[in-house]
């Protein structure tokens, strides 16, 4: 499996962990310095993001993945993934979101981890 395929697999694992509310997997996939910037501009640290998933502030139910662009430069990479996501977030009702997440990644100890992400619609 090449580096781009490894990164796409990690992206799919990240969504699976979000859906399953798997705090251990999320902790393993996200760098300690990870920050998610939501569409609203709100920024969440790794721990705040994981806690919001665990406590039901962010509820993910399904993700159908579309196109992913990956660019690798040594031990750093960027990725843009598009997915149709079923979610209920921040007290809102369940709806389908056409989410595009742009990520920074870093290869550490032989594996790719997410260092940051910015969410938008497509």
WOGIVEN-V54074 format. One record per backbone hydrogen bond with DSSP energy under -1.0 kcal/mol. CO is the residue of the C=O (numbers start at 1). NH is the residue of the N-H. E is the energy in kcal/mol with one decimal. If there is no record, write none. Layout:
co=[CO,CO]
nh=[NH,NH]
e=[E,E]
This chain:
co=[2,3,4,5,6,7,8,9,10,11,12,13,14,15,16,17,21,22,23,24,25,26,29,31,34,35,36,37,38,42,44,45,46,47,48,49,50,51,52,52,57,59,62,64,67,69,71,73,75,76,77,78,79,80,81,82,83,84,85,86,86,87,88,89,95,97,97,98,99,100,101,102,103,104,104,105,106,108,111,113,114,116,117,118,120]
nh=[6,7,8,9,10,11,12,13,14,15,16,17,18,19,20,22,23,26,27,28,29,30,114,34,46,117,44,119,41,38,36,49,50,51,52,53,54,55,57,58,90,88,86,84,82,80,78,76,107,73,105,71,103,69,101,66,99,64,97,61,62,95,59,92,87,85,99,122,83,120,81,118,79,115,116,77,113,111,108,106,31,104,37,102,100]
e=[-2.2,-2.3,-2.3,-2.3,-2.1,-2.1,-2.1,-2.3,-2.4,-2.0,-2.2,-2.6,-2.2,-2.7,-2.6,-2.4,-1.2,-2.4,-2.5,-1.8,-2.2,-1.9,-2.5,-2.0,-1.3,-2.4,-2.7,-2.9,-1.9,-3.1,-2.9,-2.7,-2.7,-2.4,-2.3,-1.8,-2.6,-2.8,-1.3,-2.4,-2.8,-2.4,-2.5,-2.8,-2.2,-2.5,-2.4,-1.5,-3.0,-3.4,-2.6,-2.6,-3.4,-2.7,-2.5,-3.5,-2.1,-2.6,-3.2,-3.2,-1.2,-2.2,-1.9,-2.1,-2.4,-3.2,-1.2,-1.7,-2.6,-2.1,-2.5,-2.2,-1.8,-2.9,-1.2,-1.9,-2.4,-1.8,-3.1,-2.3,-3.0,-2.1,-3.0,-2.5,-3.3]
